[in-house]
């Protein structure tokens, strides 16, 4: 009898968690709020040439609303003509938006069309998003919702580290040690990246996160940096010195890096050759790795495990600079606003945003960074080392100064002292 009772209790205990999980899934599943027989058109515009992942979401939304016609297109000269398009007779329902548009008089017309997406009546699941990516305006309105995010780091060939008996570095001293070890084992450039131009160059990827961190808790320094005050140049110095130590020691061979002709496809294909332990790049570059595995003859013949990790330029480790990459805004004067908001409610959920990010291997804006093993290391960065430039108040002009200064120092056009003193004039 006791044995029988134990069996019954065990069976019940096994069933209860399963039932709870199933119920939780059912409760979190999208439930239509509008008439599912509604017939209308919803248009999304943006700066992508194509957006297959979003079109897949259109198909999924049509499972609930089969008569809603969804479409995506890219207008010519998107950034300059967006305001005109929003005022036209073919105005879109949803459009790509960027933080630098806010406060820019050139985009006031665009700004005026943005709906407040924090309105609880719309019902977006904002709790599934990383809070640092949600940027409110001066009135406390949320005019842009992140769809993809961006970060800075390095692709790591995990198999090479295992082969050479080394651990992926998590501190500055460890980074120097593994670079020296790889160099001594005959690797021509333990770290590589695109270095032929200032935009997206490895120099900025190394320096920018350190500068953001240095300014994050210093309002006076941040104000000086945003005002292009040369005194703020000192906050670039430690990162510039670390970068030049890596280059000077031969850990980054710029001659080898200069053979890479772009910071996207060619960076990926060079990494897939299999002889680069660490490839410096952004998450936007990493997004192209999945599709290009089959395009690389070397990787197809000898595939290896890889991941994307922060670059540890300090003893405490690397930083996670968490920024929105693509954001969506809703045109509050568009036709079919109710159905537009219904689609946004469908899309802005843990399941759908992760699905779309996974499709393009981009960084999800949700709290589930570890759902993609490639980005999992960023999910392990402690909260005190995660910084959102938009929340801190880093302006585009400040970022441009850092990028250009880092590039000029990296290629030897100016010294570190000159770059520091010339801050604001790059």
MIVEX-133379 format. One record per residue (C-alpha): residue number from 0; residue in three letters; x, z, y. Coordinates in steps of 0.2 Angstrom, whole numbers. Layout:
# MIVEX-133379
REC   n res  east    up north
REC NUM ALA     X     Z     Y
...
This chain:
# MIVEX-133379
REC   n res  east    up north
REC   0 UNK     0     0     0
REC   1 UNK    14     4    12
REC   2 UNK    23   -12     8
REC   3 UNK     7   -21    11
REC   4 UNK     4   -13    28
REC   5 UNK    22   -17    34
REC   6 UNK    19   -35    29
REC   7 UNK     3   -36    39
REC   8 UNK    11   -27    54
REC   9 UNK    26   -38    54
REC  10 UNK    15   -54    53
REC  11 UNK     5   -47    68
REC  12 UNK    20   -43    78
REC  13 UNK    27   -61    75
REC  14 UNK    10   -68    80
REC  15 UNK     8   -58    96
REC  16 UNK    24   -64   105
REC  17 UNK    20   -82   100
REC  18 UNK     2   -80   107
REC  19 UNK     9   -73   123
REC  20 UNK    21   -87   126
REC  21 UNK     8  -100   122
REC  22 UNK    -4   -91   135
REC  23 UNK     9   -90   148
REC  24 UNK    13  -109   146
REC  25 UNK    -6  -113   147
REC  26 UNK    -7  -102   163
REC  27 UNK     8  -111   171
REC  28 UNK     2  -128   167
REC  29 UNK    -4  -139   181
REC  30 UNK   -23  -138   183
REC  31 UNK   -32  -151   194
REC  32 UNK   -41  -145   209
REC  33 UNK   -49  -161   215
REC  34 UNK   -61  -173   207
REC  35 UNK   -51  -182   193
REC  36 UNK   -60  -198   196
REC  37 UNK   -54  -199   214
REC  38 UNK   -48  -217   218
REC  39 UNK   -35  -218   232
REC  40 UNK   -17  -223   236
REC  41 UNK    -2  -212   239
REC  42 UNK    15  -219   246
REC  43 UNK    32  -211   246
REC  44 UNK    46  -219   256
REC  45 UNK    64  -214   256
REC  46 UNK    82  -220   257
REC  47 UNK    85  -222   238
REC  48 UNK    85  -241   233
REC  49 UNK    75  -236   218
REC  50 UNK    68  -219   211
REC  51 UNK    65  -221   193
REC  52 UNK    63  -202   191
REC  53 UNK    50  -200   204
REC  54 UNK    40  -215   196
REC  55 UNK    40  -206   180
REC  56 UNK    32  -191   189
REC  57 UNK    19  -204   196
REC  58 UNK    15  -208   178
REC  59 UNK    13  -190   173
REC  60 UNK     2  -186   188
REC  61 UNK    -9  -201   183
REC  62 UNK   -12  -192   167
REC  63 UNK   -23  -180   177
REC  64 UNK   -28  -193   191
REC  65 UNK   -28  -210   182
REC  66 UNK   -36  -219   197
REC  67 UNK   -23  -213   210
REC  68 UNK   -11  -227   214
REC  69 UNK     6  -221   217
REC  70 UNK    21  -231   224
REC  71 UNK    38  -229   231
REC  72 UNK    48  -240   243
REC  73 UNK    63  -240   254
REC  74 UNK    61  -247   272
REC  75 UNK    75  -256   280
REC  76 UNK    86  -245   291
REC  77 UNK    77  -229   285
REC  78 UNK    84  -216   296
REC  79 UNK    82  -226   312
REC  80 UNK    65  -233   309
REC  81 UNK    57  -218   301
REC  82 UNK    47  -213   316
REC  83 UNK    41  -231   319
REC  84 UNK    35  -232   301
REC  85 UNK    26  -215   302
REC  86 UNK    16  -222   317
REC  87 UNK    12  -239   309
REC  88 UNK    -4  -244   301
REC  89 UNK     5  -243   284
REC  90 UNK    11  -225   287
REC  91 UNK    17  -216   271
REC  92 UNK    10  -200   263
REC  93 UNK    27  -193   259
REC  94 UNK    44  -196   266
REC  95 UNK    62  -191   263
REC  96 UNK    68  -178   276
REC  97 UNK    84  -170   281
REC  98 UNK    88  -154   289
REC  99 UNK    99  -163   303
REC 100 UNK    83  -171   309
REC 101 UNK    76  -154   316
REC 102 UNK    81  -151   334
REC 103 UNK    87  -169   336
REC 104 UNK    77  -177   350
REC 105 UNK    79  -194   341
REC 106 UNK    68  -187   327
REC 107 UNK    55  -178   337
REC 108 UNK    42  -191   332
REC 109 UNK    46  -188   314
REC 110 UNK    45  -169   316
REC 111 UNK    28  -171   324
REC 112 UNK    21  -179   308
REC 113 UNK    27  -165   296
REC 114 UNK    14  -154   288
REC 115 UNK    17  -135   286
REC 116 UNK    20  -134   267
REC 117 UNK    21  -115   267
REC 118 UNK     2  -115   269
REC 119 UNK    -5  -105   255
REC 120 UNK   -20  -117   254
REC 121 UNK    -9  -131   248
REC 122 UNK    -3  -120   234
REC 123 UNK    15  -125   231
REC 124 UNK    25  -114   219
REC 125 UNK    39  -110   231
REC 126 UNK    44   -95   221
REC 127 UNK    52  -107   208
REC 128 UNK    64  -113   222
REC 129 UNK    81  -105   227
REC 130 UNK    76   -96   243
REC 131 UNK    92  -102   252
REC 132 UNK    85  -120   251
REC 133 UNK    69  -116   260
REC 134 UNK    72  -118   279
REC 135 UNK    59  -112   290
REC 136 UNK    57  -119   308
REC 137 UNK    57  -107   324
REC 138 UNK    38  -105   321
REC 139 UNK    40  -100   303
REC 140 UNK    34  -116   296
REC 141 UNK    41  -125   280
REC 142 UNK    42  -143   285
REC 143 UNK    53  -149   271
REC 144 UNK    53  -145   252
REC 145 UNK    69  -148   242
REC 146 UNK    68  -160   228
REC 147 UNK    87  -161   224
REC 148 UNK   101  -150   229
REC 149 UNK   120  -153   233
REC 150 UNK   135  -143   229
REC 151 UNK   154  -145   228
REC 152 UNK   166  -142   214
REC 153 UNK   176  -151   200
REC 154 UNK   172  -159   184
REC 155 UNK   181  -151   170
REC 156 UNK   187  -159   154
REC 157 UNK   183  -144   142
REC 158 UNK   192  -153   127
REC 159 UNK   208  -155   137
REC 160 UNK   208  -136   141
REC 161 UNK   205  -132   123
REC 162 UNK   218  -144   116
REC 163 UNK   231  -137   128
REC 164 UNK   226  -119   124
REC 165 UNK   220  -115   142
REC 166 UNK   205  -107   150
REC 167 UNK   195  -115   164
REC 168 UNK   201  -106   180
REC 169 UNK   190   -94   189
REC 170 UNK   203   -87   202
REC 171 UNK   216   -95   213
REC 172 UNK   231   -88   203
REC 173 UNK   223   -95   187
REC 174 UNK   220  -112   196
REC 175 UNK   239  -113   200
REC 176 UNK   244  -107   183
REC 177 UNK   234  -120   174
REC 178 UNK   239  -134   186
REC 179 UNK   257  -129   182
REC 180 UNK   254  -129   164
REC 181 UNK   246  -146   164
REC 182 UNK   260  -153   175
REC 183 UNK   273  -147   163
REC 184 UNK   264  -155   148
REC 185 UNK   265  -172   156
REC 186 UNK   249  -174   165
REC 187 UNK   252  -184   181
REC 188 UNK   239  -176   191
REC 189 UNK   230  -160   185
REC 190 UNK   218  -162   199
REC 191 UNK   211  -179   205
REC 192 UNK   197  -185   217
REC 193 UNK   193  -199   229
REC 194 UNK   206  -198   244
REC 195 UNK   205  -216   252
REC 196 UNK   193  -211   266
REC 197 UNK   186  -196   275
REC 198 UNK   168  -198   269
REC 199 UNK   167  -189   252
REC 200 UNK   185  -186   251
REC 201 UNK   193  -173   239
REC 202 UNK   200  -164   255
REC 203 UNK   183  -160   262
REC 204 UNK   177  -154   245
REC 205 UNK   191  -142   244
REC 206 UNK   191  -136   262
REC 207 UNK   173  -136   267
REC 208 UNK   166  -122   255
REC 209 UNK   180  -110   261
REC 210 UNK   176  -113   280
REC 211 UNK   157  -110   277
REC 212 UNK   161   -94   268
REC 213 UNK   173   -89   282
REC 214 UNK   160   -92   295
REC 215 UNK   145   -85   285
REC 216 UNK   147   -67   292
REC 217 UNK   154   -70   309
REC 218 UNK   141   -75   321
REC 219 UNK   153   -76   336
REC 220 UNK   165   -88   326
REC 221 UNK   150   -98   320
REC 222 UNK   144  -100   338
REC 223 UNK   162  -106   343
REC 224 UNK   163  -118   329
REC 225 UNK   146  -126   333
REC 226 UNK   151  -127   351
REC 227 UNK   167  -136   346
REC 228 UNK   178  -123   354
REC 229 UNK   196  -126   348
REC 230 UNK   198  -107   344
REC 231 UNK   187  -109   329
REC 232 UNK   200  -120   321
REC 233 UNK   209  -105   314
REC 234 UNK   195  -103   302
REC 235 UNK   200  -119   293
REC 236 UNK   218  -113   291
REC 237 UNK   218  -104   275
REC 238 UNK   209  -118   266
REC 239 UNK   220  -131   273
REC 240 UNK   235  -121   267
REC 241 UNK   228  -119   250
REC 242 UNK   224  -138   249
REC 243 UNK   242  -142   255
REC 244 UNK   249  -131   242
REC 245 UNK   240  -140   228
REC 246 UNK   246  -157   235
REC 247 UNK   264  -151   239
REC 248 UNK   266  -144   221
REC 249 UNK   261  -160   214
REC 250 UNK   245  -153   206
REC 251 UNK   235  -166   216
REC 252 UNK   245  -183   216
REC 253 UNK   238  -193   231
REC 254 UNK   246  -209   225
REC 255 UNK   236  -208   209
REC 256 UNK   220  -203   218
REC 257 UNK   222  -217   230
REC 258 UNK   219  -229   215
REC 259 UNK   201  -223   214
REC 260 UNK   191  -235   226
REC 261 UNK   175  -225   228
REC 262 UNK   169  -207   226
REC 263 UNK   155  -211   214
REC 264 UNK   156  -224   200
REC 265 UNK   175  -225   201
REC 266 UNK   178  -206   201
REC 267 UNK   167  -205   186
REC 268 UNK   175  -219   176
REC 269 UNK   192  -212   180
REC 270 UNK   187  -195   174
REC 271 UNK   180  -203   158
REC 272 UNK   198  -210   154
REC 273 UNK   200  -193   147
REC 274 UNK   217  -188   154
REC 275 UNK   211  -179   170
REC 276 UNK   209  -161   167
REC 277 UNK   200  -158   184
REC 278 UNK   191  -171   195
REC 279 UNK   186  -165   212
REC 280 UNK   169  -171   217
REC 281 UNK   151  -167   223
REC 282 UNK   136  -164   213
REC 283 UNK   129  -181   219
REC 284 UNK   144  -189   210
REC 285 UNK   140  -179   194
REC 286 UNK   123  -186   194
REC 287 UNK   130  -203   189
REC 288 UNK   139  -196   173
REC 289 UNK   125  -198   161
REC 290 UNK   122  -216   164
REC 291 UNK   140  -220   164
REC 292 UNK   145  -212   148
REC 293 UNK   141  -228   139
REC 294 UNK   149  -239   152
REC 295 UNK   166  -231   149
REC 296 UNK   175  -239   135
REC 297 UNK   187  -225   134
REC 298 UNK   173  -212   134
REC 299 UNK   163  -222   121
REC 300 UNK   178  -222   109
REC 301 UNK   183  -204   113
REC 302 UNK   169  -194   120
REC 303 UNK   173  -176   126
REC 304 UNK   164  -161   133
REC 305 UNK   163  -158   151
REC 306 UNK   156  -147   164
REC 307 UNK   155  -145   183
REC 308 UNK   162  -129   190
REC 309 UNK   166  -121   207
REC 310 UNK   184  -123   213
REC 311 UNK   192  -106   215
REC 312 UNK   203  -107   231
REC 313 UNK   202   -88   232
REC 314 UNK   206   -73   221
REC 315 UNK   188   -68   220
REC 316 UNK   183   -86   213
REC 317 UNK   175  -101   219
REC 318 UNK   160  -103   231
REC 319 UNK   143  -111   227
REC 320 UNK   138  -120   243
REC 321 UNK   120  -123   240
REC 322 UNK   112  -137   251
REC 323 UNK    97  -148   250
REC 324 UNK   101  -166   245
REC 325 UNK    84  -174   246
REC 326 UNK    69  -165   254
REC 327 UNK    51  -171   254
REC 328 UNK    39  -170   269
REC 329 UNK    21  -173   270
REC 330 UNK    14  -184   284
REC 331 UNK     0  -173   290
REC 332 UNK    -9  -188   298
REC 333 UNK    -9  -199   283
REC 334 UNK   -24  -205   273
REC 335 UNK   -29  -195   258
REC 336 UNK   -20  -179   263
REC 337 UNK   -29  -169   250
REC 338 UNK   -23  -179   236
REC 339 UNK    -6  -180   244
REC 340 UNK    -5  -161   244
REC 341 UNK   -12  -161   226
REC 342 UNK     3  -172   221
REC 343 UNK    15  -161   230
REC 344 UNK     8  -146   221
REC 345 UNK    10  -155   204
REC 346 UNK    28  -160   209
REC 347 UNK    34  -143   216
REC 348 UNK    35  -133   200
REC 349 UNK    48  -127   189
REC 350 UNK    44  -139   175
REC 351 UNK    43  -155   185
REC 352 UNK    57  -153   197
REC 353 UNK    69  -148   182
REC 354 UNK    62  -163   173
REC 355 UNK    66  -175   188
REC 356 UNK    83  -167   191
REC 357 UNK    87  -169   172
REC 358 UNK    82  -187   172
REC 359 UNK    95  -191   186
REC 360 UNK   107  -177   181
REC 361 UNK   106  -170   199
REC 362 UNK   106  -152   204
REC 363 UNK    89  -144   203
REC 364 UNK    82  -134   218
REC 365 UNK    74  -122   206
REC 366 UNK    82  -105   200
REC 367 UNK    85  -113   183
REC 368 UNK   102  -120   185
REC 369 UNK   108  -116   168
REC 370 UNK    95  -128   160
REC 371 UNK   108  -142   161
REC 372 UNK   124  -137   153
REC 373 UNK   134  -147   165
REC 374 UNK   129  -137   179
REC 375 UNK   128  -120   170
REC 376 UNK   144  -113   178
REC 377 UNK   136  -113   195
REC 378 UNK   122  -103   188
REC 379 UNK   134   -89   184
REC 380 UNK   141   -88   202
REC 381 UNK   137   -70   209
REC 382 UNK   125   -70   223
REC 383 UNK   138   -64   236
REC 384 UNK   147   -80   233
REC 385 UNK   132   -92   236
REC 386 UNK   130   -99   254
REC 387 UNK   118  -111   261
REC 388 UNK   125  -119   276
REC 389 UNK   108  -123   283
REC 390 UNK   103  -105   283
REC 391 UNK   119   -99   290
REC 392 UNK   118  -112   304
REC 393 UNK   131  -124   300
REC 394 UNK   128  -140   311
REC 395 UNK   132  -157   306
REC 396 UNK   145  -158   320
REC 397 UNK   154  -143   313
REC 398 UNK   154  -151   296
REC 399 UNK   161  -167   303
REC 400 UNK   175  -158   311
REC 401 UNK   180  -150   295
REC 402 UNK   179  -166   285
REC 403 UNK   189  -176   297
REC 404 UNK   202  -162   300
REC 405 UNK   204  -159   281
REC 406 UNK   207  -178   278
REC 407 UNK   219  -180   292
REC 408 UNK   230  -165   286
REC 409 UNK   228  -171   268
REC 410 UNK   235  -188   271
REC 411 UNK   249  -181   282
REC 412 UNK   242  -188   298
REC 413 UNK   243  -171   307
REC 414 UNK   250  -154   303
REC 415 UNK   240  -139   299
REC 416 UNK   244  -132   316
REC 417 UNK   239  -148   325
REC 418 UNK   222  -148   315
REC 419 UNK   219  -130   320
REC 420 UNK   222  -133   338
REC 421 UNK   213  -149   339
REC 422 UNK   197  -143   332
REC 423 UNK   182  -150   341
REC 424 UNK   191  -167   345
REC 425 UNK   191  -175   327
